[in-house]
Amino acid sequence: MKRKIILYPDEILTKKTKKVEVIDKRIKDLIKEMKKVMTLNNGVGLAANQIGEDLSIFVALHNDEILEFINPRIISVQGNEQVMEEGCLSLPKIWGRIKRYPIVNFEYQDMWGKRKKKRVKDLLAQIVQHEIDHLEGKLFIDKANEIFRLEEKVE
């Protein structure tokens, strides 16, 4: 099935996603599809609800590798919040300035169901926070200090 990015204000983007109970072929195929959709749309992260699936899964691009995270949960954050610019595939041409932590410790399951913990920083920490927000039914515009359209953005 060819999937498309779900755009705001679709209701699925504002609801907390369901936990993945069993990691089977359907879930693995969904993750493959998520990777394709994210890549085709030049994204660096994509949550399952952004393609219409009510499941707690996201993928993220890091160092030319696409990582997958199932049932992720932030354990702790470190450092002072920093103001960063952020966009979202579900809100095309909209950007905002939002506070994010520079270091995030989180746990998740991998493709084989194994529980893991990971410490990430900088851009990957920003992506993790953004995507976990999606899985919680929150969008960056809900937290942004300032929102602007791409046409208004001055570099």
C-alpha positions as CSV (number, residue, x, y, z in Angstrom):
1,M,0.0,0.0,0.0
2,K,1.3,3.4,-1.0
3,R,1.1,5.6,2.1
4,K,1.0,9.4,2.4
5,I,1.8,11.8,5.2
6,I,-1.2,12.7,7.3
7,L,-1.5,16.4,7.5
8,Y,-2.6,18.6,10.4
9,P,-5.3,19.0,11.7
10,D,-6.1,15.2,11.2
11,E,-7.4,13.8,14.5
12,I,-4.9,10.9,14.6
13,L,-2.1,13.4,15.1
14,T,-3.6,14.7,18.4
15,K,-4.2,11.3,20.1
16,K,-1.8,9.2,22.1
17,T,-0.8,6.1,20.2
18,K,-1.3,2.5,21.3
19,K,1.6,0.4,22.5
20,V,2.8,-2.3,20.1
21,E,2.0,-5.6,21.8
22,V,3.5,-8.0,19.2
23,I,6.3,-7.3,16.8
24,D,5.3,-9.5,13.8
25,K,5.7,-9.3,10.1
26,R,3.0,-6.6,9.8
27,I,4.9,-4.3,12.2
28,K,8.2,-5.0,10.4
29,D,6.6,-4.2,7.0
30,L,5.1,-1.0,8.5
31,I,8.5,0.1,9.6
32,K,10.0,-0.6,6.2
33,E,7.2,1.5,4.7
34,M,7.8,4.3,7.2
35,K,11.4,4.4,6.2
36,K,10.5,4.7,2.5
37,V,7.9,7.5,3.2
38,M,10.3,9.4,5.4
39,T,13.1,9.2,2.8
40,L,10.8,10.1,-0.1
41,N,9.6,13.2,1.8
42,N,13.2,14.3,2.8
43,G,12.4,13.8,6.5
44,V,14.7,13.1,9.4
45,G,12.0,11.5,11.6
46,L,8.6,9.9,11.2
47,A,6.0,8.6,13.7
48,A,3.6,5.9,12.8
49,N,0.6,8.1,13.3
50,Q,1.9,10.4,10.6
51,I,1.0,7.8,8.1
52,G,-2.3,6.8,9.7
53,E,-1.2,4.0,12.1
54,D,-2.2,4.3,15.7
55,L,1.0,2.6,17.0
56,S,3.9,3.7,19.2
57,I,6.7,3.5,16.6
58,F,9.0,6.0,15.0
59,V,12.0,6.0,12.7
60,A,14.8,8.5,12.6
61,L,17.7,9.3,10.3
62,H,21.1,9.5,12.0
63,N,24.5,9.4,10.2
64,D,23.0,8.1,7.0
65,E,21.3,5.2,8.8
66,I,17.6,5.0,9.5
67,L,16.9,3.8,13.1
68,E,13.7,2.3,14.3
69,F,12.2,2.6,17.8
70,I,9.2,0.7,19.1
71,N,7.3,1.7,22.3
72,P,9.8,4.5,23.1
73,R,9.7,6.3,26.4
74,I,11.9,9.1,27.7
75,I,13.6,8.2,31.0
76,S,15.5,11.4,31.6
77,V,16.9,14.6,30.0
78,Q,20.1,16.5,30.6
79,G,21.3,20.0,30.0
80,N,19.5,23.2,29.8
81,E,16.7,23.5,27.2
82,Q,17.8,25.2,24.1
83,V,15.7,27.1,21.5
84,M,15.8,25.2,18.2
85,E,14.1,25.6,14.8
86,E,11.8,22.8,13.9
87,G,9.5,21.7,11.1
88,C,7.3,18.7,10.6
89,L,6.2,16.6,7.6
90,S,2.6,16.8,8.8
91,L,2.8,20.7,8.8
92,P,4.4,21.5,5.5
93,K,6.0,25.0,5.1
94,I,5.4,25.7,8.9
95,W,8.4,26.2,11.2
96,G,8.8,27.2,14.7
97,R,11.2,27.9,17.5
98,I,10.9,25.4,20.3
99,K,12.8,24.5,23.5
100,R,14.4,21.1,23.5
101,Y,16.9,19.3,25.7
102,P,20.3,18.6,24.2
103,I,20.6,15.1,25.8
104,V,17.9,12.5,26.1
105,N,18.0,9.1,27.7
106,F,15.2,6.8,26.5
107,E,14.2,3.2,26.3
108,Y,12.5,1.3,23.5
109,Q,12.1,-2.0,21.9
110,D,14.1,-3.0,18.8
111,M,12.7,-5.0,15.7
112,W,13.2,-8.2,17.6
113,G,11.3,-7.1,20.8
114,K,14.5,-6.6,22.8
115,R,14.3,-3.8,25.4
116,K,17.1,-1.3,25.0
117,K,18.2,2.0,26.4
118,K,19.9,4.8,24.4
119,R,21.5,8.1,25.2
120,V,21.3,10.6,22.3
121,K,22.4,14.2,21.9
122,D,22.1,17.2,19.6
123,L,20.0,16.7,16.4
124,L,19.1,13.1,17.3
125,A,17.9,14.2,20.7
126,Q,15.8,16.8,19.1
127,I,14.3,14.2,16.7
128,V,13.6,11.8,19.5
129,Q,11.8,14.4,21.5
130,H,9.8,15.6,18.4
131,E,8.8,12.0,17.4
132,I,7.9,10.9,21.0
133,D,5.7,14.1,21.2
134,H,3.9,12.8,18.1
135,L,3.3,9.5,19.7
136,E,1.8,11.3,22.7
137,G,-0.5,13.3,20.4
138,K,1.5,16.5,20.6
139,L,2.7,18.6,17.8
140,F,5.7,21.1,17.9
141,I,3.2,24.0,17.2
142,D,1.7,23.2,20.6
143,K,5.0,24.0,22.3
144,A,6.6,26.5,20.0
145,N,7.6,29.9,21.2
146,E,7.2,31.3,17.7
147,I,5.6,29.9,14.5
148,F,6.2,31.1,11.0
149,R,5.6,30.0,7.4
150,L,8.5,29.0,5.3
151,E,7.9,32.0,3.0
152,E,8.4,34.3,6.0
153,K,11.5,32.6,7.3
154,V,14.6,34.8,6.9
155,E,18.0,33.1,7.1
